[in-house]
């Protein structure tokens, strides 16, 4: 991620995480009368999400829905909204205090995390803080996508690598084995997924390797196999096609084999990726 992109991400993330939720007493303390509050709600300047919970007009619908559900947006829902990689995309994930009342505990569309936050914001907000989001996302996803989410959180700048121990301290001990697999150098979730798929299959998998005359490649396997993880966001269009093929030719000239895999296959058909790598490894062994 370029530094300008990282700064833009961090500003957007800060805006979302700091989305305020006001009580009526706070609005009155700011100079709004009871009548003015009612008028602002009627005019759409304020959103009354639930009793004594008001948000500004233009607040993202998922943040509003989380407050309506009695909590704050968290887990994969919050991370997806921020732009951090998550594989799990179903339902709305909401952090709810365990002592909350007047809430239905059964909902087909909402996953409620009934617990106190690990990080406590100084003011009332509509979104959980990063450690809470990540703790919940690790618990709600399978191990490989959970690690990909943590890698993405580091890469985007949502957290620092030094914050990872705090995430695992807040998790049950059974998750501790995952901590050593986190590597924030990956530039996308699919890169992390491939790296983890190849554990035990290849003797050496390096991330974001710079090759003279070519530039950085996503993954270098056993010193000869380059794996590029292609997403539609960055690899569509004639110019991207031309650049990718020029890189492939340069890699071939240097003696590397290139395997391009789509993000769709990596995320939803990983067995195809594993089978392709195994085929190339078998062919390599036969030639040696």
N, C-alpha and C positions, 0 to 999 in steps of 0.2 A: 504494500500500500504506500503510495506516494505521501510525502509529509503533508501536502495540501489536502489530500483526501482524508488523512488521519485527523487533521484539525477540523475539517468539516464534519466528520463523523462524531468527534468528541463534542462539538458544539451542539449538534442535533441530539446526541445522547443526553447531554446535560439538560437541554430544554425539555425532553420527554421525562427524564427522571425527576426533574424539579417541578413538574406540573402540579400547581397547588390545588388543594381542596379546602374550601373555607366553611367555617361554621357561621351561622347567622350572627352570633356575637362578634365575630371578627369583622364581618361586613359592617355591622353597626358601629364598631369601634373605629372603622375607617371613614365614617361619616355618612353611611347609607341608612336611611330610616327603614322601618319595616315596610312602609308603602313603596319606597323606592326599590327595595329588594324585589318585592312582588312585581313591580312594573318592569324591572330589568329581566326577570324570568319571563314575563309575558312578551317582552319585545325580543327575546332571544339573545340578550346581552349576557345573561347568566343561565347556567343549566343547573336545575335542581335534580341531582341524581337520585337522592333518597333523603330521608329526613335529616335536616341540619347538615347537608353535604352539597355544596355549590361549587361548580367549576366554570371556568371562562368559556365563552362562546369560541368555537373553533377547536376545542379539545378533541383529540383523536377519539373516534368511537369506541375503540377497545379500552382506552383508559376510562371513559365514561361507563362502559359496561362493567368494568371491574368494580367501580365504586357502587354502581347499582346492585351488584352482587354482594356488597357488604365488605369489600376489602380493597386491595390495591393490585395492579397488574404485576405478575411475576412470571418466573419460570420461562418456558419456551415462548410464551405469548409476548412477554416483555422483550426478550432477546431478539425475537423475529422482528418486532417493531423497530428496534434499535438498528438492525442490520447485521447482527451477529448470526453466524451459521447455526441452525438447528435442523434436525431431521424430522422430529415429531411436530406435526402441524395441526393436530386435531384439538378442538375445544378451546375454551378460554381458561387460562390458569390464573387463579386469584389467591393472594395471601390474605388470610382472614385470622384475626386474633382468636385464640381458643375460647375466650370468654364472650365472644360476640353473641348477641341475642337477636331475635326476630328474623332469623335467617333459615330458609329451608336448606336442609343438608342434602337434599336429593335434587340433582339437576342433570339432565342429559347433555347440556351444552357447556357446563362449567365444572372445572376441576378446582376444588378448594383445598388449599394448603392450610390446615388449621394449626397454627403455631405462632409463637412470638417471633418477630424478626430477629435475625442475628445482628443486623446493623439497624440502628434506630435513627431515623432522620430527625433533624432539629425542628422541622415544621411538618404539618400534615400534607401528604402528597398522594397522588393517584398511582404512583409507580414505586415498586420495591427498589431497594438499592442493589448494586451489582452483586455483592456476595450472596445475598438472598436469592436473586435470580438464578445464579449459577449453581448454588446448592440444590435448588429445586430441579433445575434442568438436568443435573447429573442423576438425580434419583428418578426422574421421569423418562429418561432415555436409556437405551442399551449402552454398554460400555464404549463401543467405538464411536457412535455419534456424540456421546457425552464428552469424550476426549476432544473430538473435533470442535465442539462448542467451546471448550476451554481454550483450545489453540486459537480459535477465531477471536475470542474475547481479548486475548493478549495481543494478537496481531492488529486488531482494530484500535487498541489503546483503551478499551473499556476498563481493563485492569492491567496491572503490571505483573510480570512473571513472579515477582516477590509476593504478590497477593495470593498466589495459588495455595500455599500452606494454610492460610486462613479459611479458604473454601473447604479443604479436606479436614480441618479441625472441626468444622461444623457438620461434617458428614459422619455417619456410622463407620466404625473401623473397617468394616468389610470392603469399603471403597478405597482404602489406603493403597491397595496394589495398583490403582490407576494413576496415582500421582506421578510416578516415575515415567509414565508414558506421555506426559504433556510436553509439547514442543511448539512454542509460539512462532517459530520461523515459517511455518506453513502459511501460504498466502490465500488458501481457501479451505473450506471444510472438506471437499472431495479429496484434496491432497492428503489431508490427515487420514481420511478413510482408507485410501490406497496404501499409505505407509503402514497402517495397522493391519491391513489385509495381508501384507507381504511378510509380516513377522513370522519367522519359522519356515518360510518358503524360500527366502533368499538370505545369504550370509551377511550382506551389507546393503543398507538402504539409506542414502543420504538425501537430505532435503535442501532445496534451493541452492544447487551447486552451480558455480560460475565456470563456464567452459570457454577458454580463449577462442575468439573468433565467432562465438555464437551468443554468449550472454548466459543468463541464468536459466537453468532448466528446473522443472518442478521436482523431479525425483531422479536420482542416479542409482541404479541397482547393480550391485556386484561389479561396478567400474565400467560397464559396457552398455547396459540397457537404460536408455532414457525414457521415462514415462512422463508424458505431458497430459495434464487433466484439463480438458477443454470444456468451457461453459459457453452458453449462448451469449452471455453478456459481453464476452471479450473475444470470441472467436468466430463471429458471424460477419458476413460481408466480404466483398472482393479484396479489400486491402488487408484484412486480418488473414484471409486465406493465402494471399501472396506471401506475407511475412512468415506465416507458419511453414509454408513449403520451402521457402528459402532457408529457414533454420534447419529443417529436416535434411536438406541437401548438404548443408555445411556440416551437420553432425555425421552424415553418412561418409562424407569425405574424410572425416577424422577417425572413422572406424566404429562409430557408435550405431547401435540399432535403436530406432525410435518407435515407441508405441503410443499412439494417441487414443485416449479413452474419454468418452463423454461423461459429464457430470450425472446424466440420467442413468447410465449403466453403473457408474460407481455407487450411486445412492440406492438404486432400486433393483439392480441386477449384478451384485458384486461377484456372483459365481462366474459370470462371463469374463470379468476382469481377471480373476484368479486362473481360470482355464487358459486365457490368452498368455498370461505370463508363464504358466507351467509349460505351454507349448513351445515358447521361445527358449526357455531354459533347457528343455529336452533337446531341441534342435542344436543348441550351443554345445551341449555335452557330446552329442554325436559327432560334431565337427572336430572337437578337441582330441 
